[in-house]
Amino acid sequence: MKQGGDDLEDDFVFDETVALSGDEEAEPIAHLDDEDVFLDAADDEDREDEDEDVDASAQPNAPGETTTDASAAAKKRKRREKDKERKAKKRKLLESVESVEGSTAAQSPHDLSAYLASMQAKSFPKLSALELEDLRIPASSIADTNTWTGPRTADHLVDFIIKVLPNLRLRLSQKSKSNGAPTLLYVAGAALRVADITRVLKNRQLQGEKGAEVAKLFAKHFKLEEHVTYLKRTKIGAAVGTPGRLGKLLNETDALNVSALSHIILDTTHKDAKMRTLLDIPETRDEVFKTVLKNEAVLQGIKEGKIQVVLF
C-alpha cells in the first residue's frame, strides 16, 4: 500500500458520476445499521386507532382487489410514511441534543491526544504502556478546531471545513492522480450517518467544478469485492465509511490507496439512539483503532505529519 503524500493536480474535468451507494453484507457492527440506530423499541405511532387510517371503503378498488386488500394496503402505506417521519424527527432531535451538550471534539490538540490515548487503551487492554505509546496519535497531528464555535452537526460540516480546514477544502476541489486515492477519510459509526455525510460532502462549495467523487462505503447490500472494483476504476476525493468497511479495504485489499490522504475525520460528536458516540461503542471503537488508525501506512503518515486527524 502506498504511503501518505500530496499527488493532487489541478487539471481534471469535473465528474458528475455519483459514488457507489448502498450497504453491503453484514459485518460485526450490523446492529448499528440505519434500521437499528434510529428506531425506538416502542412502535406506538404505528399502532394508532383504526379510525385514523384511510377509509378503504371510500376509495375505488383496483380490478380484482377486495375492500379488505385495499384497506390493508392503505394502512401499510400510512405506517411507512409515519415511520419515515419518526426517523427524521429522531435524527433532528439527536443533533439538537449534540449542539446543546457540546462536544468532546472541542478541546485542544493536547487534550484530544490524551482522550484518544485513553480510548486506545480500552481497545488494547493487554498492551504495555510502552506499546500503547507507539500507537498514540501525537498532538502535532491533531487539528486544532477551537476556532469553530458552531454546532458539530452534518448541517454545519461544510462551513466547518471551509473555516477550520481550508487546505482540505482546496484538496477536495481537485482530483487525485490515482484511482481510489482520497484526500479525506471520514469515519462514521453507522450506515445512515455515512449516507448523510456523503450527501453533505457532495456540496459544490467543497467540490467546485473539478472535485472528484465521494465514495460511500459500508456493509449491507454490496460485497467487499464490489467496492474494490469501484475504487480501482474511480478517482475519489473523499471516502466516507464505517470503520469496519474502511478497515477491510485498507488492510485486506489494495483498492483504498492512501497516497493522497491528508485528513481523517472521526465523527465523534454524533450520537446514536442510545446516546453513544463512535468511540463509546466497543465494536466501532475497536475497528477505528485496530483497523483504520493502526493500518501501517496510515499510522506512519500520521506520525510523519502528512495525515491530520480531525475530531468533528
GIZI-V219734 format. One record per residue. N is the residue number from 1. RES is the residue in three letters. SS is DSSP state (2 for helix, 1 for strand, 0 for the rest). Layout:
n=N res=RES ss=SS
n=N res=RES ss=SS
//
This chain:
n=1 res=MET ss=0
n=2 res=LYS ss=0
n=3 res=GLN ss=0
n=4 res=GLY ss=0
n=5 res=GLY ss=0
n=6 res=ASP ss=0
n=7 res=ASP ss=0
n=8 res=LEU ss=1
n=9 res=GLU ss=1
n=10 res=ASP ss=0
n=11 res=ASP ss=0
n=12 res=PHE ss=0
n=13 res=VAL ss=0
n=14 res=PHE ss=0
n=15 res=ASP ss=0
n=16 res=GLU ss=0
n=17 res=THR ss=0
n=18 res=VAL ss=0
n=19 res=ALA ss=0
n=20 res=LEU ss=0
n=21 res=SER ss=0
n=22 res=GLY ss=0
n=23 res=ASP ss=0
n=24 res=GLU ss=1
n=25 res=GLU ss=0
n=26 res=ALA ss=0
n=27 res=GLU ss=0
n=28 res=PRO ss=0
n=29 res=ILE ss=0
n=30 res=ALA ss=2
n=31 res=HIS ss=2
n=32 res=LEU ss=2
n=33 res=ASP ss=0
n=34 res=ASP ss=2
n=35 res=GLU ss=2
n=36 res=ASP ss=2
n=37 res=VAL ss=2
n=38 res=PHE ss=0
n=39 res=LEU ss=0
n=40 res=ASP ss=0
n=41 res=ALA ss=0
n=42 res=ALA ss=0
n=43 res=ASP ss=0
n=44 res=ASP ss=2
n=45 res=GLU ss=2
n=46 res=ASP ss=2
n=47 res=ARG ss=2
n=48 res=GLU ss=0
n=49 res=ASP ss=0
n=50 res=GLU ss=2
n=51 res=ASP ss=2
n=52 res=GLU ss=2
n=53 res=ASP ss=0
n=54 res=VAL ss=0
n=55 res=ASP ss=0
n=56 res=ALA ss=2
n=57 res=SER ss=2
n=58 res=ALA ss=2
n=59 res=GLN ss=0
n=60 res=PRO ss=0
n=61 res=ASN ss=0
n=62 res=ALA ss=0
n=63 res=PRO ss=0
n=64 res=GLY ss=0
n=65 res=GLU ss=0
n=66 res=THR ss=0
n=67 res=THR ss=2
n=68 res=THR ss=2
n=69 res=ASP ss=2
n=70 res=ALA ss=2
n=71 res=SER ss=2
n=72 res=ALA ss=2
n=73 res=ALA ss=2
n=74 res=ALA ss=2
n=75 res=LYS ss=2
n=76 res=LYS ss=2
n=77 res=ARG ss=2
n=78 res=LYS ss=2
n=79 res=ARG ss=2
n=80 res=ARG ss=2
n=81 res=GLU ss=2
n=82 res=LYS ss=2
n=83 res=ASP ss=2
n=84 res=LYS ss=2
n=85 res=GLU ss=2
n=86 res=ARG ss=2
n=87 res=LYS ss=2
n=88 res=ALA ss=2
n=89 res=LYS ss=2
n=90 res=LYS ss=2
n=91 res=ARG ss=2
n=92 res=LYS ss=2
n=93 res=LEU ss=2
n=94 res=LEU ss=2
n=95 res=GLU ss=2
n=96 res=SER ss=2
n=97 res=VAL ss=2
n=98 res=GLU ss=2
n=99 res=SER ss=2
n=100 res=VAL ss=2
n=101 res=GLU ss=2
n=102 res=GLY ss=0
n=103 res=SER ss=0
n=104 res=THR ss=0
n=105 res=ALA ss=0
n=106 res=ALA ss=0
n=107 res=GLN ss=0
n=108 res=SER ss=0
n=109 res=PRO ss=2
n=110 res=HIS ss=2
n=111 res=ASP ss=2
n=112 res=LEU ss=2
n=113 res=SER ss=2
n=114 res=ALA ss=2
n=115 res=TYR ss=2
n=116 res=LEU ss=2
n=117 res=ALA ss=2
n=118 res=SER ss=2
n=119 res=MET ss=2
n=120 res=GLN ss=2
n=121 res=ALA ss=2
n=122 res=LYS ss=2
n=123 res=SER ss=2
n=124 res=PHE ss=0
n=125 res=PRO ss=0
n=126 res=LYS ss=0
n=127 res=LEU ss=0
n=128 res=SER ss=0
n=129 res=ALA ss=2
n=130 res=LEU ss=2
n=131 res=GLU ss=2
n=132 res=LEU ss=2
n=133 res=GLU ss=2
n=134 res=ASP ss=2
n=135 res=LEU ss=2
n=136 res=ARG ss=0
n=137 res=ILE ss=0
n=138 res=PRO ss=0
n=139 res=ALA ss=2
n=140 res=SER ss=2
n=141 res=SER ss=2
n=142 res=ILE ss=1
n=143 res=ALA ss=0
n=144 res=ASP ss=0
n=145 res=THR ss=0
n=146 res=ASN ss=0
n=147 res=THR ss=0
n=148 res=TRP ss=0
n=149 res=THR ss=0
n=150 res=GLY ss=0
n=151 res=PRO ss=0
n=152 res=ARG ss=0
n=153 res=THR ss=0
n=154 res=ALA ss=2
n=155 res=ASP ss=2
n=156 res=HIS ss=2
n=157 res=LEU ss=2
n=158 res=VAL ss=2
n=159 res=ASP ss=2
n=160 res=PHE ss=2
n=161 res=ILE ss=2
n=162 res=ILE ss=2
n=163 res=LYS ss=2
n=164 res=VAL ss=2
n=165 res=LEU ss=0
n=166 res=PRO ss=2
n=167 res=ASN ss=2
n=168 res=LEU ss=2
n=169 res=ARG ss=2
n=170 res=LEU ss=2
n=171 res=ARG ss=2
n=172 res=LEU ss=2
n=173 res=SER ss=0
n=174 res=GLN ss=0
n=175 res=LYS ss=1
n=176 res=SER ss=1
n=177 res=LYS ss=0
n=178 res=SER ss=0
n=179 res=ASN ss=0
n=180 res=GLY ss=0
n=181 res=ALA ss=0
n=182 res=PRO ss=0
n=183 res=THR ss=0
n=184 res=LEU ss=1
n=185 res=LEU ss=1
n=186 res=TYR ss=1
n=187 res=VAL ss=1
n=188 res=ALA ss=1
n=189 res=GLY ss=0
n=190 res=ALA ss=0
n=191 res=ALA ss=2
n=192 res=LEU ss=2
n=193 res=ARG ss=2
n=194 res=VAL ss=2
n=195 res=ALA ss=2
n=196 res=ASP ss=2
n=197 res=ILE ss=2
n=198 res=THR ss=2
n=199 res=ARG ss=2
n=200 res=VAL ss=2
n=201 res=LEU ss=2
n=202 res=LYS ss=0
n=203 res=ASN ss=0
n=204 res=ARG ss=2
n=205 res=GLN ss=2
n=206 res=LEU ss=2
n=207 res=GLN ss=2
n=208 res=GLY ss=0
n=209 res=GLU ss=0
n=210 res=LYS ss=0
n=211 res=GLY ss=0
n=212 res=ALA ss=0
n=213 res=GLU ss=1
n=214 res=VAL ss=1
n=215 res=ALA ss=1
n=216 res=LYS ss=1
n=217 res=LEU ss=1
n=218 res=PHE ss=0
n=219 res=ALA ss=0
n=220 res=LYS ss=0
n=221 res=HIS ss=0
n=222 res=PHE ss=1
n=223 res=LYS ss=0
n=224 res=LEU ss=2
n=225 res=GLU ss=2
n=226 res=GLU ss=2
n=227 res=HIS ss=2
n=228 res=VAL ss=2
n=229 res=THR ss=2
n=230 res=TYR ss=2
n=231 res=LEU ss=2
n=232 res=LYS ss=2
n=233 res=ARG ss=2
n=234 res=THR ss=0
n=235 res=LYS ss=0
n=236 res=ILE ss=1
n=237 res=GLY ss=1
n=238 res=ALA ss=1
n=239 res=ALA ss=1
n=240 res=VAL ss=1
n=241 res=GLY ss=1
n=242 res=THR ss=1
n=243 res=PRO ss=2
n=244 res=GLY ss=2
n=245 res=ARG ss=2
n=246 res=LEU ss=2
n=247 res=GLY ss=2
n=248 res=LYS ss=2
n=249 res=LEU ss=2
n=250 res=LEU ss=2
n=251 res=ASN ss=2
n=252 res=GLU ss=2
n=253 res=THR ss=0
n=254 res=ASP ss=0
n=255 res=ALA ss=0
n=256 res=LEU ss=0
n=257 res=ASN ss=0
n=258 res=VAL ss=0
n=259 res=SER ss=0
n=260 res=ALA ss=0
n=261 res=LEU ss=0
n=262 res=SER ss=0
n=263 res=HIS ss=1
n=264 res=ILE ss=1
n=265 res=ILE ss=1
n=266 res=LEU ss=1
n=267 res=ASP ss=0
n=268 res=THR ss=0
n=269 res=THR ss=0
n=270 res=HIS ss=0
n=271 res=LYS ss=0
n=272 res=ASP ss=0
n=273 res=ALA ss=0
n=274 res=LYS ss=0
n=275 res=MET ss=0
n=276 res=ARG ss=0
n=277 res=THR ss=0
n=278 res=LEU ss=0
n=279 res=LEU ss=0
n=280 res=ASP ss=0
n=281 res=ILE ss=0
n=282 res=PRO ss=2
n=283 res=GLU ss=2
n=284 res=THR ss=2
n=285 res=ARG ss=2
n=286 res=ASP ss=2
n=287 res=GLU ss=2
n=288 res=VAL ss=2
n=289 res=PHE ss=2
n=290 res=LYS ss=2
n=291 res=THR ss=2
n=292 res=VAL ss=2
n=293 res=LEU ss=0
n=294 res=LYS ss=0
n=295 res=ASN ss=0
n=296 res=GLU ss=2
n=297 res=ALA ss=2
n=298 res=VAL ss=2
n=299 res=LEU ss=2
n=300 res=GLN ss=2
n=301 res=GLY ss=2
n=302 res=ILE ss=2
n=303 res=LYS ss=2
n=304 res=GLU ss=0
n=305 res=GLY ss=0
n=306 res=LYS ss=0
n=307 res=ILE ss=0
n=308 res=GLN ss=1
n=309 res=VAL ss=1
n=310 res=VAL ss=1
n=311 res=LEU ss=1
n=312 res=PHE ss=0
//
